[in-house]
Amino acid sequence: MRQGKLIERDVSIFPFYQEPEEDFLTYIGQFYLHKNHLKPKEILIPKEVARELIEQMLEIPVNQPQRGRKKKIWSRWRKKMHKSL
């Protein structure tokens, strides 16, 4: 997502073996540590996920939006995600 717009859709199947939060962290790590994927300036994540772990792993700012523009962007993305599932 760039400037509030979904610019590319990368569909992949990722099996779930653990708790959803742990699998989310695993997926984020595998995705952004892959040499072909550029790291964004920041990542927006749900408040249920440990922000500090992602910040340490990727060395970029991680936010958990509570209100404002970023919260609207996050909410829009989450609705689109649920529709695609």
VEXDREN-2710 file (C-alpha; in Angstrom, 1 decimal):
% VEXDREN-2710
k/r/px/py/pz
1/MET/0.0/0.0/0.0
2/ARG/1.4/3.4/-1.0
3/GLN/-0.2/6.7/-0.2
4/GLY/-3.4/4.9/0.9
5/LYS/-3.7/3.0/-2.4
6/LEU/-3.2/-0.7/-2.9
7/ILE/-0.6/-0.8/-5.6
8/GLU/0.2/-4.5/-6.0
9/ARG/-1.4/-7.7/-4.8
10/ASP/0.8/-10.6/-4.0
11/VAL/-1.2/-13.7/-3.3
12/SER/0.5/-16.6/-1.5
13/ILE/-0.7/-19.5/0.5
14/PHE/0.8/-19.6/4.0
15/PRO/-0.2/-22.5/6.3
16/PHE/-1.2/-21.8/9.9
17/TYR/0.5/-24.0/12.5
18/GLN/0.5/-21.8/15.6
19/GLU/-1.5/-18.9/17.1
20/PRO/-2.6/-16.3/14.5
21/GLU/-0.3/-13.6/15.9
22/GLU/2.7/-15.9/15.8
23/ASP/2.0/-16.9/12.2
24/PHE/1.5/-13.3/11.3
25/LEU/4.9/-12.4/12.7
26/THR/6.5/-15.4/10.8
27/TYR/4.9/-14.3/7.5
28/ILE/5.9/-10.7/7.9
29/GLY/9.5/-11.7/8.6
30/GLN/9.7/-14.2/5.7
31/PHE/8.1/-11.7/3.3
32/TYR/10.2/-8.6/4.0
33/LEU/13.5/-10.4/4.6
34/HIS/13.2/-11.9/1.1
35/LYS/15.8/-10.1/-1.1
36/ASN/13.2/-9.3/-3.8
37/HIS/10.8/-7.4/-1.4
38/LEU/11.6/-3.8/-0.6
39/LYS/11.0/-2.7/3.0
40/PRO/8.4/0.1/3.3
41/LYS/9.1/3.3/5.3
42/GLU/6.7/2.0/7.9
43/ILE/4.3/-0.9/8.6
44/LEU/0.8/-0.7/10.0
45/ILE/-0.2/-3.7/12.1
46/PRO/-3.2/-4.7/14.3
47/LYS/-2.9/-3.9/18.0
48/GLU/-3.0/-7.6/18.9
49/VAL/0.5/-8.1/17.4
50/ALA/3.8/-7.4/19.3
51/ARG/5.1/-4.2/17.6
52/GLU/8.5/-4.4/19.1
53/LEU/9.4/-7.8/17.6
54/ILE/8.7/-6.5/14.0
55/GLU/10.6/-3.3/14.6
56/GLN/13.7/-5.3/15.8
57/MET/13.4/-7.8/13.0
58/LEU/13.0/-5.3/10.1
59/GLU/14.6/-2.2/11.6
60/ILE/11.8/0.1/10.4
61/PRO/9.0/2.0/12.2
62/VAL/5.9/0.0/13.0
63/ASN/2.6/1.6/14.0
64/GLN/-0.6/0.4/15.5
65/PRO/-3.1/3.1/14.4
66/GLN/-5.7/4.1/16.9
67/ARG/-7.3/7.1/15.1
68/GLY/-6.9/9.5/12.2
69/ARG/-5.8/9.0/8.6
70/LYS/-3.7/5.9/9.3
71/LYS/-6.6/4.2/11.2
72/LYS/-8.9/4.9/8.1
73/ILE/-6.3/3.4/5.8
74/TRP/-5.9/0.3/8.1
75/SER/-9.7/-0.1/8.3
76/ARG/-10.1/0.1/4.5
77/TRP/-7.3/-2.5/4.0
78/ARG/-8.8/-4.8/6.6
79/LYS/-12.3/-4.7/4.9
80/LYS/-10.7/-5.5/1.5
81/MET/-8.7/-8.4/3.1
82/HIS/-11.9/-9.9/4.6
83/LYS/-13.7/-9.7/1.3
84/SER/-10.8/-11.5/-0.5
85/LEU/-10.8/-14.3/2.0
END
